[in-house]
Amino acid sequence: MNPRPAIFLDRDGVVVEDTHYLGSPEQVQLVPGSADAIASLNQAGWPVVVVTNQSGVARGLFTAGAVDAVHAHLSELLAGYGARIEAFYFCPHYPTADVEAYRSDCACRKPKPGMLLRAAADLGLDLGRSWMVGDRASDLEAGAAAGTRTILVRTGYGAAADATTLDRTRLNLEVVASDLADAVAKCGLTLRTRQVA
């Protein structure tokens, strides 16, 4: 089977509202329009993968199990819209972590590309034809380092970002969108026909 292009999404500020250290399913609130946008991507044949830094684990604010519970709840919410995340990848590390087991200058914490590279290997993805959507420069840096094109959304931290100061070439930044739904519309991502291997 030929590698597939995919859409990589940051979680907090792109798919769900950024509540700063979201560690409980009860805190999950979808960014308006994000679920329908993901459903559109699913219908067009795009694998959708979430890649998210979760230093709250390293800081002792919640456990890795709590992150899994949040993702399980998020999957249930999305299913109600006919939307699906193919896989969730999260980095629990932080260089100055309070929890020693997670104290690491790892290769997976964005802006490093480790989560995207692992997903590509696990799921058979073509990074060169993929997109990374995020609300922070670190998301775009991770995407560019992995070889994807990138999109900045104006939700979450992106609302305060000054796109004019970003090095579009270095970040492979092709689109600045108001939110995930706008990103999908601007890039015509729903128009790609499903490729048969």
Summary of the structure (lengths in Angstrom):
residues: 197
radius of gyration: 15.7
end to end distance: 5.4
largest distance: 47.3
contacts: 679
relative contact order: 0.20
helix: 42%
strand: 18%
